[in-house]
Amino acid sequence: MKSTTTYDSPWKEALETYFPQFMQLLFPEIYRQINWARQYESKDTELQKIVRDAESGRKHIDKLMKVYTQNGDETWVLIHIEVQGKADSYFNQRMYRYYYRLNDRYPTRNIASFAVFTNQQSTRKMGRYQQQLWDTQLQFDFPVLNLQDWRNKFEELENNQNPFSVVILAQLIAHNINDDNQRLDKKFKLIRLLYQRQYQKQQILELFRFIDWMLQLPKQLELQLDQKIIEIEEANKMAYITSIERFAIERGESIGEARGEARGEARGEARGETRGIANTLLKQLQLKFGLIPEAIEQKVKAADKNQLNDWVEKILTSDSLIKLFDLTEK
């Protein structure tokens, strides 16, 4: 299972891309009080000016977003997510400290704080910070949501068109399923769900990135998953994921290289690696352009690794076989 510290990047990206959907799914009452017709804006630079978290092994992320309420007020929304899922004894105090530091630096801004746990056993003691001495008392309250409360809502989430439901499903699987074969099955079902919901290409790619980040599998199971994705895309005539080699590259290896390594033991690792990339490229070409002329197929099979990688990258923007291969020959 992937270490928790690697979860912060996909969460940051998901919040940046799907902030309205995040609010709509997890905080629907507050969502209705925001005027989404006006542009919202990330204010993370301002947040970093006042938050100098020196804790080592930090396992949480923070987002600060500027929104407008229905009555026209500018409001800053502070979102704190415990990626590790387990709160320390200073959690409530830390939420208050962030709030008062923002309020002290920007006294004219309205600020709302939210906290989301990914795997907290109980949030009964979360959401309130208090101080009292004699007749002086301070109380700071903020809403807290634990994603583990959604464990019994898998079917509801699967039927919810909100793209952030995919984010929640991936997080729940990451925390609750340790068996690699079960994770493979769940990961494939999530990816298939992206096509069933008929999301646009860009949404499918963004959500696939999150799923792939959160639910990393051993190499051999990733190869099985790749084959399943090819079958989905052939059935739907949508060469979205299998044609985007960069997602695999971001997780440390290309699909073609992985195939080459798996198949090239007998003939040498380098040769198998190149053949794997060539086979992947031919599949990409077939899915995007249909029947591939024999001359182009032979050209691909005869190419070296650097040339193949160049074609893999350029296929993303090429709209014809002639254009793709002419560009590489100039």
C-alpha positions in Angstrom: 0.0 0.0 0.0 1.3 3.4 -1.0 2.7 5.5 1.8 0.3 8.2 3.1 2.7 11.0 2.4 2.3 10.6 -1.3 -1.5 11.3 -1.1 -1.1 15.1 -0.6 -0.3 15.8 -4.3 -3.5 14.2 -5.7 -5.6 15.8 -3.0 -4.2 19.3 -3.8 -4.9 18.8 -7.5 -8.4 17.4 -6.9 -9.3 20.4 -4.7 -7.9 22.8 -7.2 -9.8 21.3 -10.1 -13.1 20.3 -8.4 -13.5 22.7 -5.6 -17.2 23.5 -6.3 -17.9 19.8 -6.6 -16.1 19.1 -3.4 -18.3 21.6 -1.5 -21.4 20.3 -3.2 -20.8 16.7 -2.2 -19.3 17.1 1.3 -20.8 20.4 2.5 -24.1 20.9 0.6 -25.7 23.4 2.9 -22.7 25.7 2.7 -22.4 25.1 -1.1 -25.9 26.6 -1.5 -24.8 29.8 0.2 -22.0 30.5 -2.2 -22.5 32.4 -5.4 -20.8 30.1 -7.9 -21.6 32.4 -10.8 -18.7 34.6 -9.5 -15.2 33.3 -10.0 -13.6 31.6 -7.1 -9.8 31.9 -6.6 -7.0 30.0 -4.8 -5.3 32.1 -2.1 -2.7 29.6 -1.1 0.1 32.3 -1.4 -1.6 34.3 1.4 -2.0 31.1 3.5 1.7 30.3 3.2 2.6 33.7 4.4 1.0 33.1 7.8 1.5 29.3 8.1 5.0 28.2 8.8 4.5 24.6 9.8 7.7 23.3 11.2 6.4 19.9 12.0 8.4 17.1 10.5 6.6 14.3 8.7 3.7 16.6 8.0 0.6 14.6 6.9 -1.9 17.2 6.1 -2.7 19.7 3.4 -4.4 23.1 3.6 -6.2 25.1 0.9 -7.5 28.7 1.1 -10.1 29.7 -1.5 -11.8 33.0 -2.1 -15.5 32.8 -2.8 -18.5 35.1 -2.8 -21.6 34.5 -0.8 -25.1 34.9 -2.3 -25.4 38.3 -0.7 -22.2 39.4 -2.3 -19.7 39.2 0.6 -16.1 38.1 -0.2 -15.3 35.1 2.0 -12.2 33.1 2.4 -12.7 29.3 2.9 -9.9 27.5 4.7 -9.9 23.8 4.1 -7.8 21.5 6.2 -7.4 17.8 5.2 -5.7 15.3 7.4 -4.3 13.1 4.7 -3.0 10.6 7.1 -6.4 10.5 8.7 -5.2 10.4 12.3 -5.4 13.6 14.2 -2.8 14.5 16.8 -3.7 16.0 20.2 -3.1 19.6 18.9 -5.4 19.3 15.9 -8.2 21.6 17.2 -5.6 24.1 18.5 -3.9 24.1 15.1 -7.2 24.9 13.3 -7.7 27.8 15.7 -4.2 29.0 15.2 -4.6 29.1 11.4 -7.9 30.9 11.8 -6.6 33.6 14.1 -3.4 34.1 12.1 -5.4 34.7 8.9 -7.9 36.9 10.8 -5.0 38.9 12.3 -3.3 39.5 9.0 -6.5 40.1 7.0 -9.0 41.5 9.6 -11.5 42.6 6.9 -11.9 39.1 5.4 -14.6 36.8 6.5 -13.1 33.3 7.1 -14.8 29.9 7.3 -12.8 26.8 8.4 -13.5 23.2 7.4 -11.7 19.9 8.3 -11.8 16.6 6.5 -10.3 13.4 7.8 -9.6 10.5 5.5 -9.5 7.8 8.1 -10.2 9.0 11.6 -11.8 6.4 13.9 -13.8 9.0 15.8 -14.3 12.8 15.3 -16.3 13.2 18.6 -13.5 15.4 20.1 -12.8 17.2 16.9 -14.3 20.6 15.8 -14.0 22.7 19.0 -11.1 24.5 20.6 -11.6 26.0 24.1 -9.7 28.1 26.5 -10.9 29.4 29.9 -9.4 31.2 32.8 -11.7 32.6 35.6 -14.3 34.7 33.8 -12.5 34.7 30.4 -13.5 32.1 27.9 -12.7 31.4 24.2 -14.5 28.8 22.1 -13.8 28.2 18.4 -16.1 25.8 16.5 -15.7 24.4 12.9 -17.3 21.6 10.9 -15.5 18.3 10.7 -16.2 15.5 8.2 -14.7 12.0 8.3 -14.7 10.2 5.0 -14.8 6.9 6.8 -18.5 7.7 7.5 -19.1 7.1 3.8 -17.8 3.5 3.9 -21.4 2.2 3.6 -22.3 4.6 0.8 -20.3 3.0 -2.0 -23.4 2.4 -4.1 -24.7 5.9 -3.5 -21.3 7.3 -4.5 -21.1 5.1 -7.6 -24.5 6.5 -8.7 -23.6 10.1 -8.0 -22.5 12.0 -11.2 -20.5 14.5 -9.1 -16.9 13.9 -10.2 -15.7 14.3 -6.6 -17.5 11.1 -5.7 -14.7 9.3 -7.6 -12.1 11.0 -5.4 -13.9 9.8 -2.3 -14.3 6.3 -3.6 -10.6 6.1 -4.5 -9.6 7.4 -1.0 -11.9 4.9 0.7 -10.4 2.0 -1.3 -6.9 3.2 -0.5 -7.6 3.1 3.2 -9.8 0.0 3.5 -8.5 -2.5 0.9 -5.0 -3.9 1.3 -5.2 -7.0 -0.9 -3.6 -6.2 -4.2 -6.0 -8.3 -6.3 -9.0 -6.7 -4.7 -7.5 -3.2 -5.2 -7.0 -4.1 -8.9 -10.7 -5.1 -9.2 -11.8 -1.9 -7.5 -9.4 0.3 -9.5 -10.7 -1.1 -12.7 -14.3 -0.6 -11.7 -13.5 3.0 -10.9 -11.9 3.6 -14.3 -14.8 1.9 -16.1 -17.1 4.2 -14.1 -15.5 7.2 -15.7 -16.6 6.0 -19.2 -20.0 4.9 -18.0 -20.7 8.4 -16.7 -19.8 9.8 -20.1 -17.4 12.4 -18.7 -15.5 14.6 -21.2 -12.0 13.5 -22.1 -10.3 16.0 -19.9 -12.3 15.0 -16.9 -11.5 11.3 -17.5 -7.8 12.1 -17.7 -7.9 14.2 -14.5 -9.8 11.6 -12.5 -7.7 8.8 -13.9 -4.6 10.7 -12.6 -6.1 10.8 -9.1 -7.1 7.1 -9.1 -3.8 6.0 -10.5 -2.0 8.0 -7.8 -4.0 6.7 -5.0 -4.3 3.1 -6.0 -0.8 2.0 -7.2 -0.4 -1.7 -7.8 2.5 -4.1 -8.3 3.9 -4.0 -11.8 2.3 -7.2 -13.1 -1.1 -6.1 -11.9 -0.7 -2.7 -13.5 -0.1 -4.6 -16.8 -3.3 -6.5 -16.3 -5.1 -3.3 -15.6 -3.6 -1.7 -18.8 -5.1 -4.6 -20.9 -8.5 -4.1 -19.3 -8.4 -0.4 -20.0 -7.5 -1.1 -23.7 -10.6 -3.3 -23.9 -12.8 -0.6 -22.4 -11.5 2.0 -24.8 -11.9 -0.3 -27.8 -15.5 -1.1 -26.9 -16.3 2.6 -26.4 -14.1 3.8 -29.3 -12.4 6.3 -26.9 -8.6 6.2 -26.9 -8.2 8.4 -23.8 -6.1 6.8 -21.2 -4.1 4.3 -23.2 -3.0 7.0 -25.5 -1.7 9.2 -22.7 1.7 7.7 -21.8 2.6 10.6 -19.5 0.4 9.3 -16.6 2.4 6.1 -16.4 5.6 8.1 -16.7 4.6 10.2 -13.6 4.3 7.1 -11.5 7.9 6.1 -12.4 7.7 4.0 -15.6 6.0 4.0 -19.0 3.5 1.3 -19.8 5.6 0.3 -22.8 8.7 0.0 -20.7 6.9 -2.1 -18.1 5.7 -4.4 -20.8 9.2 -4.6 -22.3 10.7 -5.4 -19.0 8.1 -8.1 -18.4 8.6 -9.7 -21.8 12.3 -9.1 -22.4 14.0 -11.3 -19.8 14.8 -14.0 -22.4 16.1 -11.6 -25.1 17.6 -8.9 -22.9 16.1 -6.1 -21.0 16.8 -3.3 -23.5 15.4 -5.1 -26.5 12.2 -6.1 -24.6 11.8 -2.6 -23.3 11.9 -1.1 -26.9 9.5 -3.8 -28.2 7.1 -3.0 -25.4 7.0 0.7 -26.3 6.6 -0.2 -30.0 3.6 -2.4 -29.2 2.0 0.2 -27.1 2.5 2.9 -29.8 0.9 0.6 -32.5 -2.1 0.1 -30.2 -2.4 3.8 -29.7 -2.2 4.4 -33.5 -4.9 1.8 -34.1 -7.2 3.2 -31.5 -6.8 6.8 -32.7 -6.6 6.3 -36.5 -8.0 2.9 -37.3 -6.2 0.5 -39.7 -2.5 1.2 -39.8 -0.7 0.8 -43.1 2.0 -1.9 -43.2 4.7 0.5 -44.1 4.1 2.6 -40.9 3.8 -0.6 -38.8 7.2 -1.7 -40.1 8.6 1.8 -39.5 7.5 1.6 -35.8 8.9 -1.9 -35.3 12.3 -0.8 -36.7 12.6 2.4 -34.7 14.8 2.8 -31.6 13.7 3.7 -28.2 14.3 7.5 -28.5 12.3 7.7 -31.8 9.4 5.6 -30.3 9.2 7.9 -27.3 9.1 10.9 -29.6 6.2 9.5 -31.5 4.4 8.5 -28.2 4.6 12.2 -27.1 3.6 13.7 -30.5 0.6 11.4 -31.0 -1.2 13.5 -28.3 -1.4 16.5 -30.7 -1.3 14.9 -34.2 -4.5 14.6 -36.1 -3.3 12.3 -38.9 -0.7 9.6 -39.5 0.9 11.7 -42.3 1.3 14.7 -40.0 2.7 12.6 -37.1 5.4 10.8 -39.2 6.2 13.8 -41.4 6.9 15.9 -38.3 9.4 13.3 -37.0 11.2 13.2 -40.3 11.8 16.9 -40.7 
